[in-house]
Amino acid sequence: MTVLKMKKQIKKIFSVPIEISNDYYMESFSGNEIVLSGFGEIKKLEESIIEIEFGAQIIIFYGNSLNISNYTGDGVKISGKVNKIEFIKKE
């Protein structure tokens, strides 16, 4: 699968504009874990909100009992019950 084809699939599944879907890769496991591959900077970390910046995009996770269970230069693992994910393009 080509990178462009994968980006189009991501856009279709998550309704993310294709021009901001290239700085990370996101996977969800069992509804209680999300793994983001790629370098992201944690901007906000609370039990109900986690905000991470990936290049030109900010991703905000809303939920209950949210925490960062693993954070490396290669990615971040979020655990807890995620109710909503918001994608914001930086100006």
N, C-alpha and C positions, 0 to 999 in steps of 0.2 A: 504494500500500500504506500502510495506517495505521501509526502508531507502535506501537500495541498489537499489531497483527498481526506486525510485524517483531520485537518483543520475544518473542512466543510462538514464532516461528521460531528465534530465537537460543536460547531455552530448550530447544527440542526438539533442535536440532543439537548444542549443547554441554552439555546437561543443567545449565544454569546457572539457579538460582532467579530467576524473573522480577523479583522485587523488588530484585535487585542487578545487573540487566543494563542500567541506564539511564545510566551515567556515561561510557561509551566505546563505540566501534565497532571491531571487530577483523576484519582480513582476513589471509589467508595466501597467499603467492605461492611457487610452485615448491618448497614444503616447506623452503625455507631462509631465508625472510623473513616476518616478521609485522609488520603495520602496525596500530598502535592510534591511533585518532583520538579526541581529547579530552584534557583536561589531566590528566596523571598525574605523580606524584612518584616518582622512582627512589629506592628504599630500600636496595637491595643490587645490586651489580654485580660479578659474578665470571665467570670463563670458563665455569663450569658452572651458575650460578644467576643469574637476574635477577628482582628483586622490584620491582613497581611498584604504587603505591597510587592508586586511582581512587575518590575519595569514600569511600563506605562499603564498598569492596571492595579486597582485595589480590589481585593476580595474580602467581603465581610461575611462571617458565619454567625448566625443567630441560633440560639438553642438553650439547652439546659445542661448543667454540669460539664461544660466545655473545658478542655485543657489541652495543652501541648504535651503529648507523651513522648515525642522524639523530635529533635531539631538539629539538623546538620547543615553543612554548606550545600548539600545535594537535595535537601527537601525538608518537609515538615509533616508530622503525623498528628492529626487532631482527633481526639477521642471525646465522646459524649453524644448526646442526642441533638443532632442538627435539624432545626425546623425550617430554616430559610438560608439561602446563599444569595448575596447581592454582588454584582460585578459593576465596578465603576471605572470608567476610563479617565485617567488623569489628563488635565488640560495642559 
